[in-house]
Amino acid sequence: MGRQDTGSGGTNQLIWIKDRLSAVVFLAAALALAACGGAGGQGGDGGGASAQTRTIEHAMGETKIQGTAKRVVVLDTGELDSAMSLGVKPVGAVEAVEGLGLPSYLEGAGGIENVGTIEEPNLEKIATLNPDLILSSKLRHEQIYDQLSQVAPTVFTETTGVTWKENFEKHAEAMNRADEAKEVMDGYEDRLEEFKRAMGGRLGETEVSVVRFLPGETRVYQKESFVGTVLEDAGLPRPPSQDVDDFAILNASEETIPEMDGDAIFVTAYGPQDETTRQKITSDPLWQKLEAVRQDRVYEASDDLWMLGIGPTAANGVVDDLEKHLAES
């Protein structure tokens, strides 16, 4: 199982919901749900009384969903990308960090109700939206699965990040959009082939390095990450230090700067620029000696797209960036 990028600086630990979610908060959620005409755990029928009931097997067991969900709430960025990729605009979504908003690459995400952060979803707010489906993962929200399930049918994947393709299939199954999901992934495969044709003979000869600057930490991304899978799909080799079946070199120090080199380096930054490690790393003499730096082949990439997206729309955006900087330059 691959590790997951939490998007927070300084750690890569599993995010667990804090114990301060009390019975009082959940009672308020249940009352709000009742006020909106919902029935705990049932949700809307999505297609009238005659809609079929489907049983979805997932990381937490089985969930019955009646018809096709119309009011979906998503509790992570991958779930948001999945829904939007399938033409489903959620009624509620969490932010990665409070105040940062939803990923900027997703067009049409305006108007989605904020229901807290990934670390602390607001159960009461979720209930007031009267959802008929909630999507998240065991990694993120195992501790509140039971509470969520009393609000609406809830489907969890096991983890996120490197498993984004399997997760997308599960999200599509839950939303009753398996055919649409196949079309989306076929489109991704077609996009990859376009990129490979554009690269020609340079495809297998261009080692791509990925470095992320966060508050207090630098990460060098390896193969078992979302972006690692996209680079592998695109047929691009990695520098030796990154051609590893692991998530990332965490807390990379100045001494590890030589391991960041490649024929091209893509860098992203999470959080306010002046709080990240960018200046510390890029002003170091070892950084200035990197071949990609000396050849002016360091490219800025969107952190929302490359790190937080974790879905097919983000994957296509990464391939667009690769073609822009590697094939067209």
C-alpha positions as CSV (number, residue, x, y, z in Angstrom):
1,M,0.0,0.0,0.0
2,G,1.3,3.4,-0.9
3,R,1.7,6.2,1.5
4,Q,-0.4,9.3,1.3
5,D,0.6,12.9,1.1
6,T,-1.3,14.8,3.7
7,G,-0.5,18.2,2.3
8,S,0.6,19.5,5.7
9,G,4.1,20.6,6.4
10,G,6.4,18.8,8.8
11,T,4.7,15.4,9.0
12,N,3.3,12.6,6.8
13,Q,1.4,10.9,9.5
14,L,-2.2,9.6,9.1
15,I,-4.7,12.3,9.9
16,W,-7.2,11.2,12.5
17,I,-10.2,13.2,13.6
18,K,-9.8,14.7,17.0
19,D,-11.6,13.3,20.0
20,R,-13.4,16.6,20.7
21,L,-16.2,15.6,18.3
22,S,-18.7,15.2,21.1
23,A,-22.1,13.6,21.4
24,V,-23.5,17.1,21.6
25,V,-22.2,18.0,18.1
26,F,-23.5,14.9,16.6
27,L,-26.9,15.4,18.2
28,A,-27.0,18.8,16.6
29,A,-26.2,17.1,13.3
30,A,-28.9,14.6,13.7
31,L,-31.5,17.3,14.5
32,A,-30.4,19.4,11.6
33,L,-30.7,16.4,9.3
34,A,-34.2,15.7,10.6
35,A,-35.2,19.3,10.1
36,C,-34.2,19.0,6.4
37,G,-36.4,15.9,6.0
38,G,-33.6,13.4,5.8
39,A,-33.7,9.9,7.2
40,G,-30.5,8.8,8.8
41,G,-28.5,6.5,6.6
42,Q,-31.0,6.4,3.8
43,G,-30.5,9.7,1.9
44,G,-32.5,10.6,-1.2
45,D,-33.6,7.9,-3.6
46,G,-31.8,9.8,-6.4
47,G,-34.3,8.5,-8.9
48,G,-37.7,8.1,-7.5
49,A,-39.4,5.3,-5.5
50,S,-38.7,2.7,-8.2
51,A,-34.9,3.3,-8.1
52,Q,-32.9,0.1,-7.5
53,T,-30.9,-0.4,-4.3
54,R,-27.3,-1.2,-4.9
55,T,-24.9,-2.7,-2.4
56,I,-21.4,-1.2,-2.5
57,E,-18.5,-3.1,-0.9
58,H,-15.8,-0.8,0.4
59,A,-13.0,-0.4,3.0
60,M,-15.5,-0.2,5.9
61,G,-17.8,-3.0,4.8
62,E,-21.0,-2.7,2.7
63,T,-23.3,0.3,2.1
64,K,-26.7,0.2,0.4
65,I,-27.4,3.1,-2.0
66,Q,-30.8,3.7,-3.6
67,G,-30.7,4.9,-7.1
68,T,-28.2,7.5,-8.3
69,A,-26.9,10.0,-5.7
70,K,-27.7,13.6,-6.5
71,R,-26.4,15.3,-3.3
72,V,-22.8,14.2,-2.7
73,V,-20.5,15.4,0.0
74,V,-16.7,14.7,-0.4
75,L,-14.2,14.8,2.4
76,D,-10.9,14.9,0.6
77,T,-9.4,16.4,-2.6
78,G,-9.3,13.1,-4.4
79,E,-13.0,12.5,-3.9
80,L,-13.7,16.0,-5.1
81,D,-11.6,15.4,-8.3
82,S,-13.4,12.1,-8.9
83,A,-16.9,13.7,-8.6
84,M,-16.1,16.7,-10.8
85,S,-14.4,14.4,-13.4
86,L,-17.6,12.5,-13.6
87,G,-19.7,15.6,-14.0
88,V,-21.0,15.5,-10.5
89,K,-20.8,18.8,-8.6
90,P,-20.8,18.0,-4.9
91,V,-23.1,19.9,-2.6
92,G,-20.4,20.0,0.1
93,A,-16.6,19.6,0.2
94,V,-13.8,20.1,2.7
95,E,-10.7,22.3,2.3
96,A,-7.2,20.9,2.7
97,V,-6.4,23.7,5.1
98,E,-8.9,26.2,6.5
99,G,-9.1,29.4,4.4
100,L,-7.2,28.0,1.3
101,G,-10.4,27.1,-0.6
102,L,-10.8,24.2,-3.1
103,P,-8.1,23.2,-5.6
104,S,-7.8,26.0,-8.1
105,Y,-7.5,23.8,-11.2
106,L,-11.1,22.5,-10.9
107,E,-13.4,24.6,-13.1
108,G,-17.0,24.9,-12.0
109,A,-16.3,24.3,-8.3
110,G,-17.7,27.6,-7.3
111,G,-20.7,27.4,-5.0
112,I,-19.8,24.1,-3.3
113,E,-20.6,24.5,0.4
114,N,-17.6,24.4,2.7
115,V,-18.0,21.6,5.3
116,G,-14.8,22.1,7.3
117,T,-11.3,20.8,6.6
118,I,-10.0,17.3,5.8
119,E,-8.7,17.0,9.4
120,E,-12.0,18.3,11.0
121,P,-15.1,17.9,8.9
122,N,-18.1,19.7,10.3
123,L,-20.7,16.9,11.0
124,E,-23.5,19.4,11.7
125,K,-22.9,21.3,8.5
126,I,-22.8,18.1,6.5
127,A,-26.1,17.0,7.9
128,T,-27.8,20.2,7.1
129,L,-27.0,19.6,3.4
130,N,-29.1,16.5,3.4
131,P,-26.6,14.4,1.4
132,D,-27.5,11.1,-0.2
133,L,-23.9,10.0,-0.4
134,I,-20.7,10.8,1.5
135,L,-17.2,9.8,0.0
136,S,-13.9,9.6,1.9
137,S,-11.3,7.1,3.0
138,K,-10.5,4.9,5.9
139,L,-7.1,6.6,6.1
140,R,-8.7,10.0,6.7
141,H,-11.9,9.4,8.6
142,E,-12.2,5.9,10.0
143,Q,-13.0,7.3,13.5
144,I,-16.1,9.1,12.3
145,Y,-17.4,6.5,9.8
146,D,-20.3,5.5,12.0
147,Q,-21.4,9.1,12.6
148,L,-21.2,9.8,8.9
149,S,-23.2,6.7,8.0
150,Q,-26.0,7.9,10.2
151,V,-26.2,11.0,8.1
152,A,-26.1,9.4,4.7
153,P,-24.8,6.3,2.9
154,T,-21.1,6.5,3.2
155,V,-18.4,4.8,1.0
156,F,-14.7,4.8,2.0
157,T,-11.7,3.7,0.0
158,E,-8.8,2.2,2.0
159,T,-6.3,5.0,1.4
160,T,-5.5,7.7,-1.2
161,G,-2.7,9.0,-3.3
162,V,-1.0,6.1,-5.2
163,T,-4.3,4.2,-5.3
164,W,-6.2,7.0,-7.1
165,K,-7.3,4.9,-10.1
166,E,-8.8,2.2,-7.9
167,N,-10.4,4.9,-5.8
168,F,-11.9,6.6,-8.8
169,E,-13.5,3.3,-9.8
170,K,-15.0,2.9,-6.4
171,H,-16.2,6.5,-6.3
172,A,-17.8,6.0,-9.7
173,E,-19.5,2.8,-8.6
174,A,-20.9,4.6,-5.5
175,M,-22.2,7.4,-7.8
176,N,-23.6,4.9,-10.3
177,R,-21.4,6.2,-13.0
178,A,-19.2,3.3,-14.0
179,D,-19.7,3.9,-17.8
180,E,-18.7,7.5,-17.5
181,A,-15.6,6.5,-15.4
182,K,-14.5,4.2,-18.2
183,E,-14.8,7.1,-20.7
184,V,-12.8,9.3,-18.4
185,M,-10.0,6.8,-18.0
186,D,-10.0,6.0,-21.7
187,G,-9.5,9.7,-22.3
188,Y,-6.6,9.7,-19.9
189,E,-4.9,6.9,-21.8
190,D,-5.4,8.8,-25.0
191,R,-3.8,11.8,-23.5
192,L,-0.8,9.8,-22.4
193,E,-0.4,8.5,-26.0
194,E,-0.5,12.0,-27.4
195,F,2.2,13.0,-24.9
196,K,4.4,10.1,-25.8
197,R,4.2,10.8,-29.5
198,A,5.1,14.5,-28.8
199,M,8.1,13.4,-26.8
200,G,9.4,11.0,-29.5
201,G,12.9,9.7,-28.8
202,R,13.4,12.0,-25.8
203,L,10.7,10.0,-23.8
204,G,13.0,7.4,-22.3
205,E,15.9,9.7,-21.9
206,T,14.4,12.5,-19.8
207,E,14.7,11.8,-16.1
208,V,12.1,13.9,-14.1
209,S,12.6,14.9,-10.6
210,V,9.8,16.2,-8.3
211,V,10.5,18.4,-5.3
212,R,8.0,20.0,-2.9
213,F,8.6,22.8,-0.5
214,L,6.4,23.0,2.6
215,P,6.6,24.9,5.8
216,G,9.5,23.4,7.6
217,E,10.0,20.5,5.3
218,T,11.3,19.6,1.8
219,R,10.0,16.4,0.1
220,V,11.5,14.6,-2.9
221,Y,8.8,12.4,-4.5
222,Q,9.3,8.8,-5.4
223,K,7.2,6.3,-7.3
224,E,4.5,5.4,-4.8
225,S,2.8,8.8,-4.9
226,F,0.0,10.2,-7.1
227,V,2.5,12.2,-9.2
228,G,4.8,9.2,-9.3
229,T,2.1,7.0,-10.9
230,V,1.4,9.7,-13.6
231,L,5.1,10.0,-14.4
232,E,5.3,6.2,-14.8
233,D,2.2,6.2,-16.9
234,A,3.8,8.8,-19.1
235,G,6.9,6.7,-19.6
236,L,9.3,9.1,-18.0
237,P,12.2,7.7,-16.1
238,R,13.2,9.0,-12.6
239,P,16.6,9.8,-11.1
240,P,18.1,6.9,-9.2
241,S,17.1,8.4,-5.8
242,Q,13.5,8.7,-6.9
243,D,13.2,5.4,-8.9
244,V,12.2,3.7,-5.7
245,D,8.9,2.0,-4.6
246,D,8.3,4.4,-1.8
247,F,6.4,7.6,-1.2
248,A,9.0,10.3,-0.8
249,I,12.3,11.3,0.8
250,L,10.8,13.2,3.8
251,N,12.5,16.1,5.6
252,A,15.1,16.3,2.9
253,S,18.0,18.3,4.1
254,E,20.6,20.5,2.3
255,E,22.9,17.4,2.2
256,T,20.3,15.6,0.0
257,I,20.1,18.3,-2.6
258,P,22.2,16.3,-5.1
259,E,19.5,13.6,-5.0
260,M,17.0,16.2,-6.3
261,D,18.8,16.6,-9.7
262,G,17.4,15.3,-13.0
263,D,17.2,16.2,-16.6
264,A,14.2,18.4,-15.5
265,I,13.1,19.3,-12.0
266,F,9.4,20.2,-11.3
267,V,8.9,22.1,-8.0
268,T,5.8,22.9,-6.1
269,A,5.2,24.9,-2.9
270,Y,2.5,24.3,-0.3
271,G,1.4,27.2,1.8
272,P,2.7,30.8,2.0
273,Q,6.0,31.0,0.0
274,D,7.9,32.8,2.8
275,E,7.0,30.0,5.3
276,T,8.3,27.1,3.0
277,T,11.8,25.8,2.7
278,R,12.1,27.1,-0.9
279,Q,14.5,29.9,-0.1
280,K,16.6,27.8,2.1
281,I,17.1,25.0,-0.5
282,T,17.3,27.1,-3.7
283,S,19.9,29.5,-2.2
284,D,22.2,26.7,-1.2
285,P,25.4,26.3,-3.3
286,L,24.6,22.7,-3.9
287,W,21.3,23.6,-5.5
288,Q,23.0,26.0,-7.8
289,K,25.3,23.2,-8.9
290,L,22.5,20.9,-10.1
291,E,22.6,20.2,-13.8
292,A,18.9,21.0,-14.2
293,V,19.4,24.3,-12.5
294,R,22.4,25.2,-14.6
295,Q,20.5,24.2,-17.8
296,D,17.5,26.3,-16.7
297,R,15.3,23.3,-16.6
298,V,13.5,23.8,-13.3
299,Y,9.8,24.3,-13.7
300,E,7.2,25.6,-11.4
301,A,4.1,23.4,-11.1
302,S,0.8,23.9,-9.3
303,D,0.7,22.2,-5.9
304,D,-3.1,21.9,-6.2
305,L,-2.6,20.0,-9.4
306,W,0.5,17.9,-8.8
307,M,0.0,17.1,-5.1
308,L,-3.6,17.7,-3.9
309,G,-5.6,16.7,-7.0
310,I,-5.3,12.9,-6.8
311,G,-7.8,12.2,-9.5
312,P,-8.1,11.9,-13.3
313,T,-8.6,15.7,-14.0
314,A,-5.5,16.4,-12.0
315,A,-3.6,13.6,-13.8
316,N,-4.5,15.1,-17.2
317,G,-3.3,18.5,-16.0
318,V,0.0,17.0,-14.9
319,V,0.4,15.5,-18.4
320,D,-0.4,18.9,-19.9
321,D,2.4,20.4,-17.8
322,L,4.9,17.7,-18.9
323,E,4.1,18.3,-22.5
324,K,4.4,22.0,-22.2
325,H,7.8,21.9,-20.6
326,L,9.4,18.8,-22.0
327,A,8.0,18.3,-25.4
328,E,7.4,21.8,-26.6
329,S,10.6,23.4,-25.2
